[in-house]
């Protein structure tokens, strides 16, 4: 997974850049920041905060829940789950830079208690000694070639009745068009491990999970993109995370979605 670490580690000092941007906005990170302010940079997936809330609404999370967030990035979804449901969220990510920033942002927003973050590869970590009530994986599967193995690991970490929510970019069944690179999740074709929703369902079923629903979120994503385009600009943006190539990455992804080659898909499964 070294290529994944390198792809998401192209920018150094992510936390410092976010702090600088907040200061430019007239905010003082030392006195605390509303987590909602960070959504433009820490909800690193299509549809942002709205997509996170749509996914987590079906996970049956409450204040007693302990949630595993696989590929947690900067911790935005983890903080939103903790803030909305009062649960505790453990985030795991391959990229040390992201975990460091996630910890710093949770401290800045007063969310360091209900969230915790670890550097690690969930595909090889033994989670069997930890029983989670739910798990999430948001825009991660595109970087994982062995989805059956990953889903088996996550399934083993869930309590009976626990739900696993996935929100990924998936290849549209029956299309094999060549995509333009770089993309937000891959610099080149060799780094991309897109799969169809049918392949996800098969892998989840093979891991002993029952699929609750499969929902395409293209309409939600379009609505959010339009709202952002019409809204005020902010120094907080994903260029702080992905660097100067991010506009090209996003344009290529938008073209793939508009062409019908890939779709943002939500899948919820249960143990």
C-alpha positions in Angstrom: 0.0 0.0 0.0 3.0 2.3 -0.3 1.6 3.9 -3.4 -1.5 4.9 -1.5 0.5 6.4 1.3 2.6 8.4 -1.3 -0.5 9.5 -3.2 -2.2 10.9 -0.1 1.1 12.3 1.3 2.0 14.7 -1.5 1.3 17.7 0.8 3.3 18.1 4.0 2.2 20.2 6.9 -1.6 19.8 6.3 -2.6 20.8 9.8 -0.4 23.9 9.7 -2.0 24.9 6.4 -5.4 24.5 7.8 -4.6 26.6 10.8 -3.2 29.3 8.5 -6.3 29.3 6.4 -8.5 29.5 9.6 -6.5 32.5 10.7 -7.0 34.1 7.3 -10.7 33.7 7.8 -10.5 35.6 11.1 -10.8 32.6 13.3 -8.5 31.7 16.2 -7.8 28.0 16.3 -6.3 28.4 19.8 -9.7 29.3 21.2 -11.7 26.6 19.4 -13.4 26.1 16.1 -16.9 24.9 15.2 -16.4 21.5 13.5 -18.9 22.6 10.7 -16.3 25.2 9.6 -13.9 22.4 8.6 -16.3 20.6 6.3 -14.8 22.1 3.2 -11.5 20.4 3.9 -12.1 17.4 6.3 -15.1 15.8 4.6 -12.9 14.5 1.8 -15.4 12.8 -0.4 -18.1 13.5 -3.0 -21.1 15.1 -1.4 -19.2 16.0 1.7 -21.1 16.5 5.0 -24.5 15.7 3.4 -23.2 12.3 2.1 -21.8 11.5 5.5 -25.1 12.2 7.2 -27.0 10.1 4.6 -24.7 7.1 5.2 -24.7 7.2 9.0 -28.4 7.7 9.3 -28.8 4.0 8.4 -26.2 2.6 10.8 -28.3 2.6 14.0 -25.7 4.5 15.9 -26.5 5.9 19.4 -24.6 7.3 22.4 -23.5 3.8 23.5 -22.0 2.9 20.1 -18.3 2.5 19.4 -17.7 3.0 15.6 -14.7 2.1 13.5 -13.9 4.5 10.7 -11.7 2.8 8.1 -9.5 5.2 6.1 -10.5 8.1 8.4 -8.5 10.8 6.6 -8.6 14.1 8.5 -11.3 12.8 10.8 -14.2 14.8 9.5 -16.8 12.0 9.3 -15.6 10.7 12.7 -16.2 14.0 14.4 -19.6 14.4 12.7 -20.7 11.0 13.9 -19.5 11.7 17.4 -21.1 15.1 17.5 -24.4 13.9 16.0 -24.9 10.7 17.8 -22.8 11.1 21.0 -20.9 7.9 20.1 -17.1 7.2 20.3 -15.3 6.8 16.9 -11.9 5.1 16.3 -10.4 6.2 13.0 -7.6 4.2 11.3 -5.6 5.5 8.3 -2.5 4.6 6.4 -1.2 8.1 6.1 0.5 9.4 9.3 0.1 13.0 8.1 -3.6 12.6 8.1 -3.8 11.0 11.5 -1.7 13.8 13.0 -4.0 16.4 11.4 -7.1 14.5 12.6 -5.8 14.5 16.1 -5.0 18.2 15.9 -8.4 19.1 14.4 -10.3 17.1 17.1 -8.4 18.9 19.8 -9.1 22.2 18.1 -12.9 21.5 17.9 -13.2 20.0 21.4 -13.8 16.5 20.0 -10.7 14.8 21.3 -12.7 12.9 23.9 -15.2 11.0 21.7 -12.7 10.5 18.8 -9.4 8.7 18.6 -7.1 8.0 15.6 -4.5 5.4 14.7 -1.9 4.9 11.9 -2.4 1.5 10.4 -3.5 -0.7 7.6 -6.9 -2.2 8.4 -6.3 -5.0 5.8 -3.6 -6.5 8.0 -4.5 -5.3 11.5 -6.2 -7.9 13.7 -9.4 -6.2 15.0 -10.9 -9.4 16.4 -10.1 -8.3 20.0 -12.2 -5.2 19.5 -15.9 -5.3 19.1 -17.4 -2.4 17.2 -21.1 -1.6 17.0 -20.7 -0.2 13.5 -18.1 0.6 10.9 -17.8 3.1 8.1 -15.6 3.2 5.0 -15.9 6.4 2.9 -14.0 6.7 -0.4 -11.5 4.1 0.5 -12.3 0.9 -1.5 -11.0 2.5 -4.7 -7.5 2.0 -3.3 -8.0 -1.6 -2.0 -7.5 -4.4 -4.5 -8.5 -7.2 -2.1 -12.0 -6.1 -1.0 -13.1 -9.6 0.1 -10.2 -9.7 2.5 -10.9 -6.2 3.8 -14.6 -6.8 4.3 -13.8 -10.1 6.1 -11.5 -8.2 8.5 -14.1 -5.5 9.2 -16.9 -8.2 9.6 -14.7 -9.9 12.3 -14.5 -6.6 14.2 -18.3 -6.1 14.3 -20.6 -7.3 17.1 -23.6 -9.4 15.9 -26.2 -7.0 14.4 -23.5 -4.4 13.8 -23.8 -2.4 10.6 -21.1 -1.6 8.0 -21.7 1.5 5.9 -19.7 2.0 2.7 -19.7 5.1 0.5 -17.4 4.7 -2.5 -16.9 5.6 -6.1 -17.8 2.5 -8.1 -17.5 1.5 -11.7 -20.8 1.4 -13.5 -21.5 -2.2 -14.5 -21.0 -2.9 -18.2 -18.7 0.1 -18.8 -15.0 -0.3 -19.3 -14.1 3.2 -20.5 -10.6 4.5 -19.9 -10.7 7.1 -17.2 -8.6 10.3 -17.2 -5.9 10.5 -14.6 -4.9 11.8 -12.1 -8.0 11.3 -10.0 -8.5 12.3 -6.3 -7.9 8.6 -5.3 -5.2 7.6 -7.8 -2.5 9.2 -9.8 -2.5 6.5 -12.4 -4.5 3.5 -13.6 -2.2 1.1 -11.7 -3.2 2.8 -8.4 -6.9 2.5 -9.1 -9.0 -0.5 -7.9 -12.5 0.5 -8.9 -15.1 -2.2 -8.7 -18.9 -2.3 -9.5 -21.5 -2.3 -6.8 -22.3 -6.0 -7.7 -18.7 -6.9 -6.9 -19.0 -5.1 -3.6 -22.2 -6.9 -2.7 -20.5 -10.3 -3.6 -17.5 -9.5 -1.4 -19.7 -8.4 1.5 -21.9 -11.5 1.2 -18.8 -13.6 1.1 -17.6 -12.0 4.3 -20.8 -13.2 6.0 -22.6 -9.9 5.9 -26.2 -9.3 4.7 -26.7 -6.3 2.4 -29.4 -3.9 3.7 -29.4 -1.5 0.8 -27.5 -0.2 -2.2 -28.2 3.5 -3.1 -26.8 5.6 -5.8 -25.9 9.1 -4.6 -25.3 10.9 -7.9 -28.2 13.3 -7.4 -27.1 14.2 -3.9 -23.5 14.9 -5.1 -24.7 17.1 -8.0 -26.9 19.1 -5.6 -24.0 19.7 -3.2 -21.5 20.6 -6.0 -24.0 23.1 -7.4 -24.5 24.7 -3.9 -20.7 24.9 -3.3 -20.2 26.5 -6.8 -22.8 29.1 -6.1 -21.6 29.8 -2.5 -18.8 32.0 -1.2 -15.2 31.0 -1.7 -13.1 30.0 1.3 -9.4 29.4 1.9 -10.3 26.0 3.2 -10.3 23.6 0.3 -9.0 20.2 -0.7 -6.0 21.7 -2.4 -4.6 22.0 1.1 -4.7 18.2 1.3 -4.0 17.0 -2.3 -1.9 19.9 -3.6 -2.0 21.9 -6.8 -3.2 19.0 -9.0 -6.5 18.7 -7.2 -8.5 20.9 -9.7 -7.4 18.5 -12.5 -8.2 15.4 -10.3 -11.6 16.7 -9.5 -12.3 17.7 -13.2 -11.4 14.2 -14.3 -13.6 12.6 -11.7 -16.5 14.9 -12.6 -16.1 13.9 -16.2 -16.2 10.2 -15.3 -19.4 10.7 -13.3 -21.1 12.8 -16.0 -20.1 10.2 -18.6 -21.8 7.5 -16.5 -18.5 5.5 -16.1 -18.5 5.7 -12.3 -21.1 6.4 -9.7 -21.0 7.4 -6.0 -22.7 4.5 -4.3 -23.8 3.9 -0.7 -24.0 0.3 0.6 -25.1 -0.7 4.1 -24.6 -4.3 5.3 -25.3 -6.0 8.6 -23.5 -8.8 10.5 
